[in-house]
């Protein structure tokens, strides 16, 4: 039988993935220690050990805290410093989960690497591509756009063809020893964030340096509580003097410590530029794009200029944030993407 390394979190999705994979593979469970929240690690490691014991699979704890801090956490903090909105999951997947962890799996003689992500792999003309999950409400293909060909050729997503609403029912029926259903909550999107991102980054940088709020014409209309508290499109929490019309964050000038506001129509963008991270078989033409995880895909004209993706949306797009991922799709197939550098 072939060997597969499974990224385990202790939750329902990855645990049920272990059960499914055990039917056809020799499974080697991997728990990745990525941050220093020991109480979280201890709780979920015990869950993983319970699963490993009951399914009779190997279990390893891989300590990648130093690498994660350097590659992901520092990027997260640095992005907010320069008034960008980071996408740590899209960075972690190619660099940590299906990068460094894949290398560890190969060292241990594994043929594949698997996870509980909601996505699929599709082979087209001999090449493997990330494909959207059957369950569109939980699809995570957006976060997987940057992973390498090497990783895609070894990836297995056991849950990609299943509906999230059925997973817990199936899992607890298949694994009655698993525990009480109430113990298992859906995992948060950013694993290392405490309460919220401001609370997390405030341990390393001053997030409360007040500054001016200006309108598009440069008029001072208020004072902000620290530009890192704001993201593009944000409406709440703006202290605008004497204004009753809704104001939205249009831009953030980190160098001058200024937040620029305007109306909703000012958020509309007609061109988006992203630096390519990974792109496969994309020529000038019309494709589907996503600019946020939760946003629906829209049609856009895509042109390639050196290492840049130039996207001209063919539908209305509002509130594009520098630092977020622009992901290019052909129907439900991920062709790649990059991180947004500018828009107008």
C-alpha positions as CSV (number, residue, x, y, z in Angstrom):
1,X,0.0,0.0,0.0
2,X,1.1,3.6,-0.7
3,X,1.9,5.8,2.3
4,X,0.2,9.2,2.9
5,X,1.1,11.9,5.4
6,X,-2.1,13.5,6.7
7,X,-2.0,17.0,8.3
8,X,-4.0,16.6,11.5
9,X,-5.5,19.3,13.6
10,X,-7.5,17.3,16.1
11,X,-10.8,18.5,14.6
12,X,-13.6,16.5,12.9
13,X,-12.5,17.2,9.3
14,X,-8.9,15.9,9.5
15,X,-9.9,13.1,11.8
16,X,-12.5,11.8,9.5
17,X,-10.0,12.2,6.7
18,X,-7.7,9.8,8.6
19,X,-10.6,7.3,8.8
20,X,-11.3,7.6,5.0
21,X,-7.6,7.4,4.0
22,X,-7.0,4.3,6.2
23,X,-9.2,2.3,3.9
24,X,-6.7,2.6,1.0
25,X,-3.4,3.9,2.4
26,X,-0.8,3.5,5.2
27,X,-1.5,6.7,7.1
28,X,1.1,8.8,8.9
29,X,-0.5,11.6,10.9
30,X,1.3,15.0,11.2
31,X,0.5,17.6,13.7
32,X,2.2,20.9,12.9
33,X,3.3,23.1,15.8
34,X,3.2,26.5,14.3
35,X,2.9,28.9,17.2
36,X,3.5,29.1,20.9
37,X,0.0,28.7,22.2
38,X,0.8,25.6,24.2
39,X,-2.7,25.2,25.7
40,X,-4.1,24.9,22.2
41,X,-1.4,22.5,21.2
42,X,-1.9,20.2,24.2
43,X,-5.7,20.0,23.7
44,X,-5.5,19.2,20.0
45,X,-2.5,16.9,20.2
46,X,-4.4,14.7,22.7
47,X,-7.3,14.6,20.2
48,X,-4.9,13.6,17.4
49,X,-3.3,10.9,19.6
50,X,-6.8,9.5,20.3
51,X,-7.6,9.2,16.6
52,X,-4.2,7.7,15.8
53,X,-4.6,5.1,18.6
54,X,-8.1,4.1,17.6
55,X,-7.3,3.9,13.9
56,X,-3.9,2.3,14.5
57,X,-1.9,4.9,12.5
58,X,1.4,6.5,13.1
59,X,1.4,10.0,14.6
60,X,4.2,12.7,14.5
61,X,4.5,16.1,15.9
62,X,6.4,18.4,13.6
63,X,7.8,21.6,15.2
64,X,7.8,24.4,12.6
65,X,7.4,27.3,15.0
66,X,10.6,29.0,14.1
67,X,9.9,28.7,10.3
68,X,6.3,29.8,10.8
69,X,7.2,32.9,12.8
70,X,9.8,33.9,10.2
71,X,7.8,33.2,7.0
72,X,4.2,33.7,8.1
73,X,3.9,35.7,11.3
74,X,6.5,38.3,10.4
75,X,4.8,38.7,6.9
76,X,1.5,39.2,8.7
77,X,2.9,42.0,11.0
78,X,4.9,43.6,8.2
79,X,1.8,43.8,5.9
80,X,-0.1,45.8,8.4
81,X,2.8,48.1,8.9
82,X,2.6,49.1,5.3
83,X,-1.2,49.3,5.3
84,X,-1.8,46.1,3.4
85,X,-4.3,43.4,4.3
86,X,-2.3,40.1,4.5
87,X,-3.6,36.6,3.6
88,X,-1.6,34.3,5.9
89,X,-3.5,31.1,4.9
90,X,-2.6,31.7,1.2
91,X,1.1,32.1,2.3
92,X,1.1,29.2,4.8
93,X,-0.3,26.6,2.4
94,X,2.5,26.7,-0.2
95,X,5.3,27.5,2.2
96,X,4.5,25.5,5.4
97,X,1.7,22.9,5.0
98,X,2.5,21.8,1.5
99,X,6.0,23.1,1.5
100,X,8.1,22.3,4.6
101,X,5.6,19.6,5.8
102,X,5.7,17.9,2.4
103,X,9.5,17.7,2.6
104,X,9.2,16.1,6.0
105,X,6.7,13.6,4.6
106,X,9.0,12.7,1.8
107,X,11.9,12.1,4.2
108,X,9.7,9.6,6.0
109,X,9.0,7.8,2.8
110,X,5.4,9.0,2.2
111,X,4.1,9.0,-1.3
112,X,1.4,11.6,-0.8
113,X,0.3,14.4,1.5
114,X,-3.3,14.9,2.5
115,X,-5.4,17.4,4.5
116,X,-9.0,18.1,5.4
117,X,-9.2,21.1,3.1
118,X,-12.4,21.4,1.1
119,X,-11.0,21.3,-2.4
120,X,-10.3,18.7,-5.1
121,X,-7.5,17.7,-7.5
122,X,-8.3,17.3,-11.2
123,X,-5.9,16.0,-13.8
124,X,-6.1,17.8,-17.1
125,X,-3.9,16.6,-20.0
126,X,-1.4,15.1,-17.6
127,X,-1.2,18.0,-15.2
128,X,-2.8,18.2,-11.7
129,X,-4.9,21.3,-10.9
130,X,-6.7,22.5,-7.7
131,X,-10.4,22.3,-8.3
132,X,-13.2,23.8,-6.2
133,X,-14.9,21.5,-3.7
134,X,-18.3,20.1,-4.3
135,X,-19.5,22.2,-1.3
136,X,-19.2,25.7,-2.6
137,X,-20.1,27.2,0.8
138,X,-16.9,25.7,2.3
139,X,-14.6,25.7,-0.7
140,X,-11.0,26.6,0.2
141,X,-9.4,26.5,-3.3
142,X,-8.8,30.2,-3.1
143,X,-6.2,29.7,-0.4
144,X,-4.4,26.9,-2.4
145,X,-3.6,28.9,-5.5
146,X,0.1,29.2,-4.8
147,X,1.1,25.6,-4.0
148,X,3.8,24.0,-6.2
149,X,3.4,21.5,-9.0
150,X,5.4,19.1,-6.8
151,X,2.8,19.4,-4.1
152,X,-0.2,19.2,-6.4
153,X,1.2,15.9,-7.8
154,X,1.1,14.4,-4.3
155,X,-2.0,15.9,-2.9
156,X,-5.1,14.1,-1.7
157,X,-8.2,15.9,-0.4
158,X,-10.5,13.2,1.1
159,X,-13.4,15.7,1.8
160,X,-13.4,17.5,-1.5
161,X,-16.4,15.6,-2.9
162,X,-18.4,15.8,0.3
163,X,-20.8,18.3,1.9
164,X,-19.7,19.9,5.2
165,X,-23.2,19.4,6.7
166,X,-22.8,15.6,6.3
167,X,-19.3,15.3,7.6
168,X,-20.0,15.3,11.4
169,X,-22.9,12.8,11.0
170,X,-20.7,10.5,8.9
171,X,-17.6,11.0,11.2
172,X,-19.4,10.2,14.5
173,X,-21.2,7.2,12.9
174,X,-17.9,5.8,11.6
175,X,-15.9,6.7,14.8
176,X,-18.2,6.4,17.8
177,X,-15.2,6.6,20.1
178,X,-14.4,10.0,18.8
179,X,-16.0,12.0,21.6
180,X,-18.9,14.4,22.2
181,X,-20.0,16.4,19.2
182,X,-20.1,19.6,21.3
183,X,-16.3,19.4,21.8
184,X,-15.6,20.1,18.2
185,X,-16.1,23.6,16.8
186,X,-15.1,24.7,13.3
187,X,-11.6,25.9,13.3
188,X,-10.9,29.7,13.0
189,X,-9.5,31.0,9.8
190,X,-6.3,32.3,11.2
191,X,-4.9,29.8,13.7
192,X,-2.4,32.2,15.5
193,X,-4.7,35.2,16.0
194,X,-5.8,36.0,19.6
195,X,-9.3,37.5,19.7
196,X,-8.7,39.6,16.7
197,X,-5.7,40.7,14.5
198,X,-5.2,44.0,16.3
199,X,-4.8,42.3,19.6
200,X,-2.3,39.9,18.0
201,X,0.0,42.4,16.2
202,X,-0.2,44.9,19.1
203,X,2.3,42.7,20.9
204,X,4.9,43.7,18.3
205,X,4.0,47.1,17.0
206,X,2.2,50.3,18.1
207,X,-1.2,50.0,16.6
208,X,-2.7,53.1,18.3
209,X,-0.8,56.0,16.8
210,X,-3.5,58.5,16.0
211,X,-3.6,60.4,12.8
212,X,-5.7,62.3,10.3
213,X,-8.7,61.2,8.3
214,X,-9.0,63.1,5.0
215,X,-11.4,63.0,2.1
216,X,-10.3,62.6,-1.6
217,X,-9.7,66.3,-1.9
218,X,-7.3,66.3,1.0
219,X,-9.6,68.0,3.4
220,X,-9.3,67.0,7.1
221,X,-12.6,65.4,8.2
222,X,-11.6,63.6,11.3
223,X,-9.0,61.7,13.4
224,X,-8.3,58.0,13.3
225,X,-7.3,55.8,16.3
226,X,-4.4,54.1,14.4
227,X,-4.4,53.2,10.7
228,X,-3.9,49.5,11.4
229,X,-7.4,49.4,12.8
230,X,-8.8,50.0,9.4
231,X,-9.0,48.0,6.2
232,X,-10.2,49.1,2.7
233,X,-14.0,49.3,2.6
234,X,-14.4,49.6,6.4
235,X,-17.3,51.8,7.4
236,X,-17.7,51.4,11.1
237,X,-15.5,53.1,13.7
238,X,-14.7,56.2,11.5
239,X,-14.8,59.4,13.5
240,X,-15.9,61.8,10.8
241,X,-16.7,65.4,11.8
242,X,-20.3,66.6,11.2
243,X,-21.0,64.0,8.4
244,X,-24.2,62.0,8.2
245,X,-23.5,60.4,4.8
246,X,-21.8,56.9,5.1
247,X,-18.1,57.1,4.6
248,X,-15.8,54.2,3.7
249,X,-12.1,53.7,3.9
250,X,-10.7,54.2,0.3
251,X,-7.0,54.1,1.0
252,X,-4.4,54.2,3.8
253,X,-1.2,56.1,3.6
254,X,1.1,54.5,6.1
255,X,4.0,56.9,5.5
256,X,1.9,59.9,6.4
257,X,-0.3,58.1,8.9
258,X,-3.5,59.2,7.0
259,X,-6.7,57.3,6.3
260,X,-8.6,58.5,3.2
261,X,-12.4,58.2,3.0
262,X,-15.1,58.6,0.5
263,X,-18.5,57.2,-0.6
264,X,-19.2,53.7,-1.7
265,X,-19.0,54.5,-5.4
266,X,-15.4,55.7,-4.8
267,X,-14.5,52.1,-3.8
268,X,-15.3,50.8,-7.3
269,X,-12.2,49.5,-9.2
270,X,-11.7,49.1,-12.9
271,X,-8.2,47.6,-12.9
272,X,-6.3,45.4,-10.4
273,X,-2.6,44.6,-10.6
274,X,-1.2,41.5,-8.8
275,X,2.3,40.1,-8.6
276,X,2.3,36.5,-9.9
277,X,3.0,33.8,-7.3
278,X,1.9,30.9,-9.5
279,X,0.2,30.8,-12.8
280,X,-0.3,27.9,-15.2
281,X,-1.4,28.1,-18.9
282,X,-3.0,31.6,-18.7
283,X,-2.9,33.7,-21.8
284,X,-4.7,37.0,-22.4
285,X,-8.4,36.4,-22.3
286,X,-11.5,36.3,-20.1
287,X,-11.4,34.3,-16.9
288,X,-13.1,34.1,-13.5
289,X,-11.3,35.8,-10.6
290,X,-11.7,36.1,-6.9
291,X,-10.3,39.0,-4.9
292,X,-11.4,37.7,-1.4
293,X,-12.1,34.4,0.1
294,X,-15.8,35.0,0.7
295,X,-16.4,37.0,-2.5
296,X,-18.2,35.4,-5.5
297,X,-16.1,35.0,-8.6
298,X,-16.5,37.6,-11.4
299,X,-15.5,37.7,-15.0
300,X,-12.4,39.7,-15.9
301,X,-10.1,40.4,-18.8
302,X,-6.7,39.0,-17.8
303,X,-3.5,40.2,-19.4
304,X,0.0,39.2,-18.3
305,X,2.8,41.8,-18.2
306,X,6.1,40.3,-17.0
307,X,5.5,39.1,-13.5
308,X,2.2,41.0,-13.2
309,X,-1.4,40.0,-13.6
310,X,-3.5,42.9,-15.0
311,X,-7.2,42.2,-14.3
312,X,-9.9,44.4,-15.8
313,X,-13.2,43.4,-14.1
314,X,-16.2,43.0,-16.4
315,X,-18.5,43.3,-13.4
316,X,-18.6,45.9,-10.6
317,X,-15.9,45.3,-8.0
318,X,-15.7,47.3,-4.8
319,X,-13.1,47.6,-1.9
320,X,-10.1,45.9,-3.4
321,X,-7.3,45.6,-0.7
322,X,-3.6,45.5,-1.4
323,X,-2.1,42.3,0.0
324,X,-5.1,40.1,-0.7
325,X,-4.9,37.3,-3.2
326,X,-6.2,37.6,-6.8
327,X,-7.0,34.1,-7.9
328,X,-7.6,33.1,-11.5
329,X,-10.1,30.4,-12.3
330,X,-11.3,28.7,-15.5
331,X,-14.7,27.5,-14.5
332,X,-14.0,25.7,-11.2
333,X,-10.3,25.1,-11.9
334,X,-7.6,27.2,-10.2
335,X,-5.0,28.4,-12.7
336,X,-3.0,30.4,-10.2
337,X,-2.8,34.0,-9.0
338,X,-0.8,36.5,-7.0
339,X,-1.0,39.1,-4.3
340,X,-2.6,42.4,-5.2
341,X,-0.2,45.4,-5.4
342,X,-2.5,48.1,-6.7
343,X,-5.9,49.0,-8.1
344,X,-7.7,52.0,-9.6
